[in-house]
Amino acid sequence: MEGRRRALTLLLCLAVPLVAWGGEPLTWLVRDLPPLTIESGPRVGQGAVDRVLPLLMQALPDHDHSVVRVNRARALQMLQEPALSCDPELLWTPDRSQAAVYSIPMFATLTNGLIIRHQDRHGFNSFMRHGALDLPALLASPNIKVGRVAERSYGGAIDTMLAAAPPAAINAHHGDDAVASLLQMQQRGRLDGVLGYWPEVLYLAPQQRIAGQDLEFLPVLGVPRYQNVYVACSNTAQGRAVIRRLNERLATLRITTLPGYYAEWLDPASRQDYLRDARRFFTDPATR
């Protein structure tokens, strides 16, 4: 594992020859979150954010960059420590905004939903409203167990629903391979559903010997189709200066580069819709 992390960091360093190593240290906090960042498995290091990270480093040539792969909880802790750190794949939440300074929206991803086994679909029909899942009603029903990754934000709307849900309805997993573990628990009948990103689950499922066609994605009622992802840095003078410089680069990358990187990981129908909508993400708020 440690050797793979060093190799990925070396690849990033080789990809950014304009960076002046030896400058002010800046630690990039990255976790395994396919298809944004991929630490192991097929196409390791080729996720959408993996590919854009060297471009962000190029925008900060006077910093000494290092990449540390940590879980979500540790990343949030490090953003609150005095040393300069940045997370290149963070959702905005009110609590996080108190501890970190955010960039302009970097790009948009498909939102989270509930992943179920196709064979269990009949049990969810009574909770469907206009093609979307009434998640609060599901969580309030007896004997329901839904898996989630501890400390992960699922977007403001879903986070609010989870906060109001009966604690017994939620199984929060704290491990590094949380989504894969939750999918295995679902296969064993210990969970009724797993909250997550559909592209992430489709990437991980074959590695867990789960056929993608045996799973189904249920969008959540009241949740927009897309959500914005940001770069967030330590809320210090240095962190705020880094964000100002990154914003200049992101204003172009989020239009010219990042949508294509992310779209490569979508199924053909979703890819076509995404690329069409991506042209309006940052000019037409109705598409977000």
C-alpha positions in Angstrom: 0.0 0.0 0.0 2.7 2.5 1.0 4.7 1.7 -2.2 1.6 2.4 -4.3 1.1 5.7 -2.6 4.7 6.7 -3.2 4.4 5.7 -6.9 1.2 7.8 -7.3 2.9 10.8 -5.7 5.9 10.4 -8.0 3.7 10.3 -11.1 2.1 13.5 -10.0 5.4 15.1 -9.3 6.7 14.1 -12.7 3.6 15.5 -14.4 4.2 19.0 -13.0 7.8 20.0 -14.0 7.0 23.7 -13.5 6.5 23.3 -9.7 9.4 24.8 -7.7 10.0 22.0 -5.2 11.5 23.3 -2.0 8.9 26.1 -1.6 6.2 26.5 1.1 4.8 23.0 1.8 1.3 22.2 0.6 -0.3 18.9 1.4 -3.0 17.6 -0.9 -5.5 15.3 0.9 -6.9 12.6 -1.4 -8.9 9.5 -0.7 -10.0 6.6 -2.8 -13.2 7.9 -4.4 -13.6 6.5 -7.9 -14.1 7.8 -10.5 -12.6 11.0 -9.1 -9.6 9.6 -7.4 -8.5 5.9 -7.8 -6.0 4.5 -5.3 -6.2 0.8 -6.4 -7.9 -1.3 -9.0 -8.4 -0.7 -12.8 -7.0 2.6 -14.1 -5.3 3.5 -10.8 -4.4 7.2 -10.7 -6.5 8.0 -13.7 -9.6 9.4 -12.1 -11.0 12.8 -13.0 -9.5 14.6 -10.1 -6.3 12.5 -10.3 -5.8 13.9 -13.8 -6.6 17.6 -12.9 -4.4 17.6 -9.7 -1.2 18.2 -11.6 -2.8 21.2 -13.3 -3.7 22.6 -9.9 -0.1 22.1 -8.8 1.1 24.0 -11.9 -1.0 27.0 -10.8 1.0 27.1 -7.5 4.7 26.8 -8.6 6.1 28.3 -5.4 4.8 25.5 -3.2 6.4 22.2 -2.3 3.6 19.8 -3.1 3.0 16.4 -1.5 0.0 14.0 -1.8 -1.3 12.2 1.2 -4.0 9.6 0.9 -6.3 9.6 3.9 -9.9 8.8 4.7 -12.6 11.5 4.9 -12.4 11.9 8.7 -8.7 12.4 8.8 -8.8 14.8 5.8 -11.3 17.0 7.7 -9.1 16.9 10.8 -6.0 18.0 8.8 -7.8 20.9 7.2 -8.2 22.3 10.7 -4.6 21.9 11.6 -2.1 24.8 11.3 -0.1 23.3 8.4 -1.3 24.2 4.9 -3.5 21.5 3.4 -6.0 21.3 0.5 -8.6 18.8 -0.4 -9.4 18.7 -4.2 -12.7 16.9 -4.0 -14.9 18.3 -1.3 -18.6 19.0 -1.1 -19.7 22.2 0.7 -21.5 22.0 4.0 -22.1 24.7 6.6 -19.9 23.0 9.2 -17.0 22.4 6.8 -17.1 26.1 5.7 -16.3 27.1 9.2 -13.0 25.2 9.1 -11.9 25.5 5.5 -12.0 28.1 2.7 -13.6 26.9 -0.5 -12.8 27.6 -4.1 -15.4 28.5 -6.8 -17.2 25.3 -7.9 -14.7 23.1 -9.6 -17.1 20.9 -11.6 -20.4 19.1 -11.1 -21.0 15.4 -10.5 -24.1 13.3 -10.5 -25.6 13.3 -7.1 -25.9 10.5 -4.6 -28.9 8.1 -4.4 -29.7 4.7 -2.9 -28.2 1.7 -4.5 -30.4 -1.5 -4.1 -30.3 -5.0 -5.4 -32.5 -5.4 -8.5 -34.1 -8.4 -6.9 -35.3 -6.3 -4.0 -36.9 -3.6 -6.1 -40.5 -4.6 -5.3 -39.9 -3.7 -1.6 -39.2 -0.1 -2.5 -42.1 0.5 -4.9 -44.4 1.9 -2.2 -41.7 4.6 -1.4 -41.4 5.8 -5.0 -42.9 9.2 -5.9 -42.7 10.3 -9.5 -39.7 8.1 -10.2 -37.7 9.1 -7.1 -37.4 7.6 -3.7 -39.0 9.2 -0.6 -36.0 8.6 1.6 -37.4 10.0 4.9 -40.4 7.7 4.6 -38.2 4.7 3.9 -35.9 5.5 6.8 -38.9 5.9 9.1 -40.3 2.5 8.2 -39.6 -0.4 10.5 -36.7 -2.9 10.0 -35.0 -0.8 7.4 -31.2 -0.6 7.4 -29.3 1.7 5.0 -25.5 1.9 4.8 -23.5 5.1 4.6 -19.9 6.2 4.8 -19.1 7.9 8.1 -18.1 11.6 7.8 -19.1 11.7 4.1 -21.4 14.4 3.0 -24.1 13.2 0.6 -25.2 16.8 -0.3 -27.2 19.2 1.8 -30.6 17.6 1.1 -29.7 14.0 1.9 -27.5 15.1 4.9 -30.6 16.7 6.4 -32.7 13.6 5.8 -30.1 11.4 7.5 -29.8 13.7 10.5 -33.5 13.4 11.1 -33.7 9.6 10.5 -34.0 7.1 13.4 -30.4 6.1 14.3 -31.3 2.4 14.0 -32.0 2.9 10.3 -28.4 3.9 9.5 -25.3 1.9 9.4 -22.3 4.2 9.3 -19.0 2.5 8.1 -15.7 4.1 9.1 -13.2 1.9 7.2 -11.0 3.0 4.3 -12.9 0.7 1.8 -16.2 1.6 3.2 -18.3 1.6 0.0 -17.0 -1.8 -1.0 -17.6 -3.2 2.5 -21.2 -1.8 2.5 -21.9 -3.4 -0.9 -20.7 -6.8 0.5 -23.0 -6.3 3.6 -25.9 -5.6 1.2 -25.1 -8.8 -0.8 -25.3 -10.8 2.5 -28.7 -9.3 3.3 -27.5 -7.1 6.2 -28.4 -3.9 4.5 -31.4 -2.9 2.4 -29.6 -0.2 0.5 -26.3 1.7 0.2 -26.1 5.5 -0.2 -23.6 6.5 -2.8 -22.6 7.7 -6.3 -23.8 5.4 -9.1 -20.5 5.8 -11.1 -18.5 4.9 -8.0 -20.6 1.8 -7.3 -20.4 0.7 -10.9 -16.6 0.9 -10.7 -16.3 -1.0 -7.4 -19.0 -3.7 -7.9 -17.0 -5.9 -10.4 -14.1 -5.9 -8.0 -16.4 -7.3 -5.4 -17.7 -9.9 -7.8 -21.0 -8.1 -8.0 -22.6 -7.6 -11.5 -23.6 -4.1 -12.2 -26.8 -5.2 -13.8 -27.8 -6.8 -10.5 -27.9 -3.4 -8.9 -30.2 -0.4 -9.3 -29.9 3.3 -8.6 -32.8 5.1 -7.0 -32.6 8.9 -7.2 -33.8 10.6 -4.0 -36.9 12.8 -4.1 -36.1 16.5 -3.8 -32.4 16.1 -4.6 -31.0 17.9 -7.8 -29.4 15.7 -10.4 -26.0 17.3 -10.1 -23.9 18.7 -7.2 -20.8 20.9 -7.2 -17.4 19.7 -6.1 -14.8 22.2 -4.7 -11.2 22.6 -3.7 -11.0 23.4 0.0 -7.9 24.6 1.9 -7.0 25.4 5.4 -8.8 28.5 6.6 -5.6 30.5 7.1 -3.9 33.4 5.3 -1.9 30.9 3.3 -4.9 28.8 2.5 -7.0 31.8 1.3 -4.1 33.0 -0.9 -3.9 29.5 -2.5 -7.7 29.5 -3.2 -7.5 32.9 -4.9 -4.9 31.6 -7.2 -6.6 28.4 -7.9 -9.9 30.2 -8.7 -8.1 31.8 -11.6 -7.2 28.4 -13.1 -10.4 26.7 -12.2 -12.5 29.3 -14.0 -11.1 27.8 -17.2 -10.5 24.2 -16.3 -14.1 23.7 -15.2 -15.3 24.6 -18.7 -12.6 23.2 -20.9 -11.1 20.1 -19.2 -12.9 18.7 -16.1 -16.3 17.9 -17.6 -14.6 15.6 -20.2 -12.5 13.9 -17.6 -15.6 13.1 -15.5 -17.8 12.2 -18.5 -15.4 9.4 -19.5 -16.7 7.4 -16.5 -20.4 7.7 -17.3 -22.6 5.3 -19.2 -23.3 6.5 -22.8 -26.7 7.9 -22.1 -25.6 9.8 -18.9 -22.5 11.0 -20.7 -24.4 12.6 -23.4 -26.7 14.4 -21.0 -23.9 15.4 -18.7 -21.8 17.0 -21.4 -24.8 18.9 -22.7 -25.6 20.2 -19.2 -22.0 20.9 -18.4 -21.9 23.7 -20.9 -24.5 25.5 -18.7 -23.4 24.5 -15.1 -21.8 27.8 -14.2 -24.0 30.1 -16.3 -27.5 28.7 -15.7 -28.3 27.9 -12.1 -31.3 26.0 -13.1 -29.1 23.1 -14.4 -27.3 22.6 -11.0 
